[in-house]
């Protein structure tokens, strides 16, 4: 019987080998870290978490690995509107809400028909891969703090 960790590793190994990529300890550790957290993370946060296990890991290695993982469909890049680029290990279609005050990013599960957006992108000569909705606003915590002040 395989453990969850073995399953996570095996999935990554299959994806890497299918693309002719090497299986490295950094890639395995970064993938484990991403799968163990149910949150959006920056490359810097990933580096901080993996250097405990692999002290020689560098930020460029983390960025290169996250970019490869995005190509492999293991993470999604989330642009947080002027803030740091976040990486989301939840790859199923979903959307995001972003607080313009504190920068918090949260998943938003809502059915949104994006076909017209994709069609408009194609009509403009663009070859879209996917579309997602980002809702900007103020989160409940920041809203409560503003009304209390």
C-alpha positions as a Markdown table, in Angstrom:
| # | Residue | x | y | z |
|---|---|---|---|---|
| 1 | Unk | 0.0 | 0.0 | 0.0 |
| 2 | Unk | 1.4 | 3.4 | -0.9 |
| 3 | Unk | 1.3 | 6.4 | 1.4 |
| 4 | Unk | 0.0 | 9.8 | 0.5 |
| 5 | Unk | 3.6 | 11.0 | 0.2 |
| 6 | Unk | 4.5 | 8.1 | -2.1 |
| 7 | Unk | 1.5 | 8.9 | -4.2 |
| 8 | Unk | 2.5 | 12.6 | -4.4 |
| 9 | Unk | 6.0 | 11.6 | -5.4 |
| 10 | Unk | 4.9 | 9.0 | -7.9 |
| 11 | Unk | 2.6 | 11.5 | -9.6 |
| 12 | Unk | 5.4 | 14.1 | -10.0 |
| 13 | Unk | 7.9 | 11.4 | -11.2 |
| 14 | Unk | 5.4 | 10.3 | -13.9 |
| 15 | Unk | 4.8 | 13.8 | -15.1 |
| 16 | Unk | 8.5 | 14.7 | -15.1 |
| 17 | Unk | 9.5 | 11.5 | -17.0 |
| 18 | Unk | 6.7 | 12.0 | -19.5 |
| 19 | Unk | 8.3 | 15.4 | -20.4 |
| 20 | Unk | 11.9 | 14.0 | -20.3 |
| 21 | Unk | 12.7 | 16.0 | -17.2 |
| 22 | Unk | 15.0 | 14.9 | -14.4 |
| 23 | Unk | 13.6 | 13.9 | -11.0 |
| 24 | Unk | 15.6 | 15.9 | -8.4 |
| 25 | Unk | 15.4 | 16.1 | -4.6 |
| 26 | Unk | 14.5 | 19.8 | -4.9 |
| 27 | Unk | 11.6 | 19.1 | -7.2 |
| 28 | Unk | 10.3 | 16.3 | -4.9 |
| 29 | Unk | 10.6 | 18.4 | -1.7 |
| 30 | Unk | 9.0 | 21.5 | -3.3 |
| 31 | Unk | 6.1 | 19.4 | -4.6 |
| 32 | Unk | 5.6 | 17.8 | -1.1 |
| 33 | Unk | 5.6 | 21.2 | 0.5 |
| 34 | Unk | 3.0 | 22.5 | -2.0 |
| 35 | Unk | 0.8 | 19.5 | -1.5 |
| 36 | Unk | 1.0 | 19.8 | 2.3 |
| 37 | Unk | -0.4 | 23.3 | 2.4 |
| 38 | Unk | -3.9 | 24.4 | 1.4 |
| 39 | Unk | -3.0 | 28.0 | 0.6 |
| 40 | Unk | -1.5 | 30.3 | -2.0 |
| 41 | Unk | 2.3 | 30.7 | -1.5 |
| 42 | Unk | 5.0 | 32.9 | -2.8 |
| 43 | Unk | 8.3 | 31.6 | -4.1 |
| 44 | Unk | 9.9 | 33.1 | -1.0 |
| 45 | Unk | 7.6 | 31.2 | 1.3 |
| 46 | Unk | 8.4 | 28.0 | -0.6 |
| 47 | Unk | 12.1 | 28.7 | -0.2 |
| 48 | Unk | 11.7 | 29.3 | 3.5 |
| 49 | Unk | 9.8 | 26.0 | 4.0 |
| 50 | Unk | 12.2 | 23.8 | 1.9 |
| 51 | Unk | 15.5 | 25.1 | 3.2 |
| 52 | Unk | 14.8 | 23.3 | 6.4 |
| 53 | Unk | 15.1 | 20.0 | 4.4 |
| 54 | Unk | 17.4 | 21.2 | 1.7 |
| 55 | Unk | 19.6 | 24.0 | 3.0 |
| 56 | Unk | 21.4 | 24.7 | -0.3 |
| 57 | Unk | 18.2 | 25.5 | -2.3 |
| 58 | Unk | 18.2 | 28.9 | -3.9 |
| 59 | Unk | 15.4 | 31.2 | -4.9 |
| 60 | Unk | 16.2 | 30.9 | -8.6 |
| 61 | Unk | 15.8 | 27.1 | -8.2 |
| 62 | Unk | 12.5 | 27.6 | -6.5 |
| 63 | Unk | 11.2 | 29.9 | -9.3 |
| 64 | Unk | 12.4 | 27.6 | -12.0 |
| 65 | Unk | 10.7 | 24.6 | -10.3 |
| 66 | Unk | 7.5 | 26.5 | -9.9 |
| 67 | Unk | 7.5 | 27.5 | -13.5 |
| 68 | Unk | 8.1 | 23.9 | -14.5 |
| 69 | Unk | 5.3 | 22.8 | -12.2 |
| 70 | Unk | 3.0 | 25.3 | -13.8 |
| 71 | Unk | 3.8 | 23.8 | -17.3 |
| 72 | Unk | 3.1 | 20.3 | -15.8 |
| 73 | Unk | -0.2 | 21.4 | -14.4 |
| 74 | Unk | 0.8 | 21.0 | -10.8 |
| 75 | Unk | 0.4 | 24.6 | -9.8 |
| 76 | Unk | -1.4 | 27.7 | -11.1 |
| 77 | Unk | 0.1 | 31.1 | -11.1 |
| 78 | Unk | -2.2 | 33.7 | -9.4 |
| 79 | Unk | -1.4 | 37.4 | -10.1 |
| 80 | Unk | -2.4 | 39.2 | -6.9 |
| 81 | Unk | -2.7 | 42.6 | -8.6 |
| 82 | Unk | 0.5 | 44.4 | -7.8 |
| 83 | Unk | 1.6 | 42.1 | -5.0 |
| 84 | Unk | 3.8 | 39.1 | -5.2 |
| 85 | Unk | 3.1 | 36.3 | -7.6 |
| 86 | Unk | 1.3 | 33.5 | -5.8 |
| 87 | Unk | 1.3 | 29.8 | -6.7 |
| 88 | Unk | -1.8 | 27.7 | -6.1 |
| 89 | Unk | -1.6 | 23.9 | -5.8 |
| 90 | Unk | -5.3 | 23.7 | -6.4 |
| 91 | Unk | -5.4 | 23.3 | -10.1 |
| 92 | Unk | -9.1 | 22.6 | -10.7 |
| 93 | Unk | -11.0 | 25.6 | -12.3 |
| 94 | Unk | -11.8 | 28.2 | -9.7 |
| 95 | Unk | -11.6 | 31.9 | -9.2 |
| 96 | Unk | -10.1 | 34.2 | -6.6 |
| 97 | Unk | -11.0 | 37.2 | -4.4 |
| 98 | Unk | -8.2 | 39.6 | -3.5 |
| 99 | Unk | -8.3 | 42.1 | -0.6 |
| 100 | Unk | -7.0 | 45.5 | -1.9 |
| 101 | Unk | -6.1 | 46.4 | 1.7 |
| 102 | Unk | -4.2 | 43.5 | 3.2 |
| 103 | Unk | -3.5 | 41.5 | -0.1 |
| 104 | Unk | -5.1 | 38.3 | 1.2 |
| 105 | Unk | -6.1 | 35.9 | -1.6 |
| 106 | Unk | -8.8 | 33.4 | -1.2 |
| 107 | Unk | -10.4 | 30.8 | -3.5 |
| 108 | Unk | -13.8 | 31.6 | -4.9 |
| 109 | Unk | -15.9 | 28.6 | -6.0 |
| 110 | Unk | -18.5 | 29.9 | -8.4 |
| 111 | Unk | -19.8 | 28.8 | -11.7 |
| 112 | Unk | -18.9 | 31.5 | -14.2 |
| 113 | Unk | -19.4 | 31.1 | -18.0 |
| 114 | Unk | -16.1 | 32.3 | -19.5 |
| 115 | Unk | -16.8 | 31.1 | -23.0 |
| 116 | Unk | -17.5 | 34.7 | -24.3 |
| 117 | Unk | -14.2 | 35.9 | -22.8 |
| 118 | Unk | -12.3 | 33.1 | -24.5 |
| 119 | Unk | -14.1 | 33.8 | -27.8 |
| 120 | Unk | -13.3 | 37.5 | -27.6 |
| 121 | Unk | -9.6 | 36.7 | -26.9 |
| 122 | Unk | -9.5 | 34.4 | -30.0 |
| 123 | Unk | -11.2 | 37.1 | -32.0 |
| 124 | Unk | -8.5 | 39.5 | -30.9 |
| 125 | Unk | -5.9 | 37.1 | -32.3 |
| 126 | Unk | -4.9 | 35.7 | -29.0 |
| 127 | Unk | -4.6 | 31.9 | -28.3 |
| 128 | Unk | -5.9 | 31.7 | -24.7 |
| 129 | Unk | -5.1 | 28.7 | -22.5 |
| 130 | Unk | -7.6 | 29.4 | -19.7 |
| 131 | Unk | -9.5 | 32.2 | -18.1 |
| 132 | Unk | -10.3 | 33.0 | -14.5 |
| 133 | Unk | -12.2 | 35.6 | -12.7 |
| 134 | Unk | -10.5 | 37.8 | -10.0 |
| 135 | Unk | -12.6 | 39.8 | -7.7 |
| 136 | Unk | -10.9 | 42.8 | -6.0 |
| 137 | Unk | -12.4 | 44.3 | -2.9 |
| 138 | Unk | -12.0 | 44.5 | 0.9 |
| 139 | Unk | -12.1 | 41.3 | 3.0 |
| 140 | Unk | -14.3 | 41.1 | 6.1 |
| 141 | Unk | -11.4 | 41.6 | 8.5 |
| 142 | Unk | -10.2 | 44.8 | 6.8 |
| 143 | Unk | -13.8 | 46.0 | 6.4 |
| 144 | Unk | -14.4 | 45.5 | 10.1 |
| 145 | Unk | -11.2 | 47.3 | 11.1 |
| 146 | Unk | -12.0 | 50.2 | 8.8 |
| 147 | Unk | -15.5 | 50.6 | 10.4 |
| 148 | Unk | -14.1 | 50.3 | 13.9 |
| 149 | Unk | -11.6 | 53.1 | 13.3 |
